Amino acid sequence: MFGIIRPCRHRLSKRLQATWMAHLCGLCLALRDDHGQLARTATNYDGLIISVLVEAQAAADAPGGRRTAGPCPLRGMRTASVARGEGARLAAAVSLTLASVKIRDHVEDRDGVFARRPVAAGARAVTRRWDRRSAGSASVVGFDTAVLLDAAARQGELERGLQVGGSVLLVTEPTESATAAAFAHTAVLAGRPGNAAPLTEAGRLFGRLAHLLDAAEDEAADAASGAWNPLTATGTARAEAERLCRDAVHGIRLALAEVELTDRTLVHVLLAHETERAVERVFGPAAHTAACRTRTGSGAAGAPGTAPAGSNPYQAPPRHDPDQAPPQGPGAPVPPWIPQGPGFTPPGAPPPDRRNLLAGCAMWALMACTCQLCCCEHEDPFSRERREGWCHQCDCSNCSDCCDCCQCCGENSSCCSDCGCGCDGCGCDC
């Protein structure tokens, strides 16, 4: 359950960005509070879905859903509102158990530095401690991590006894069972027992998707190194693996439609859209999606971040007409030849005073040590203009791609208008 969900901030509205970061920071702090500083290395995007599901099912007036966390270097030494409570603790326990299983697998396979005996011995000690601590914290919220550990033990037995030509779904079954149990327990914590069945199905399919995508992504590298891979061992063709992954995404959407949620927006974005994008990262876009992008010029009209129809986003801006006087006064439209956006001083404002070399270098060192240069919007150390953090300057090729949101949740629905997918009025017929 590591690396499947990778939402880009350009695809999230400001509200969803804030909610996503609240759960991410809440998971990290729950790992620290319950299991120590080292456990924070188990923070992962997929694990916080547990916290998101608990909050999405909880009543709108449920107390104790947020708290204010202190400054953190990864937030540019800023405070933030973060998630807390049983959802964050369950997500922390599940993430820590899965991290323990992953480290144990690396030790058994003697991968990289884990082939060295001192490193392997230290890793085994860490996994034993994490197993104990995660079991204790999970029991507080009524979850038994033995389900996850038993699934990991069955995984090894299935892989050793697998015959060539067997079904790859036999290999994914332990992962499916583990994620199904974690998803279903969110209904218990939220007091929604009726959601347990559809969430079990969604979790089972999410586990299948995670396992198959990991196998497909590592297939070439495993073949080169001689490592065991479920697709190679079962003789499963890549096209068949893609079909199973896309069926899993479709099944997750159908299961989510039966879940009673107080706010389904972020859940829909993560489990309906980001899972589809995860499949596209590994296998490429589906046929109908590629055709839709071709018709729309590889971007939905009206989608966030896309240029108007018929315009070239790379063409030079219009030249200044000396006979045309620029508009004056506050609120006047900005002429097209004046550069705008992040890093440019607003029209009419005096340029900020530049720092000299010594002061700029000192400020650069301070901002680098506090992670402001990489993790948040900041003031340039020398020019003092507003800049984006390095982490936010992503090459997101799919941010404005047309998606099949119309098929999964209804055209122009409220969740689509907030998720940032561009389906609200995109006009596509895919």
Secondary structure, DSSP 8 states (H G I E B T S, - for coil): --SS----GGGS-HHHHHHHHHHHHHHHHHHHHHH-GGGGGG--TTTTHHHHHHHHHS-TT-S--EEEEEEEGGGTSEEEEEE-SHHHHHHHHHHHHHHHHHHHHHHHHT-GGGGSHHHHHHHHHHHHHHHHHHHHHHHHTT--THHHHHHHHHHHHHHHH--TT--HHHHHHHHHHHHHHHHHHHHHHHT-GGGHHHHHHHHHHHHHHHHHHHHHHHHHHHHHHT---HHHHHT--HHHHHHHHHHHHHHHHHHHHTS--S--HHHHIIIIIHHHHHHHHHH---HHHHHHHHHTTSS-TT-TT---TT--TTS------TTS----STT----TTS--STTS--TTS-------HHHHHHHHHHHHHTTHHHHS-EE-TTT--EE--GGG----TTTT----HHHHH-TT-HHHHHHTSS-TT-----
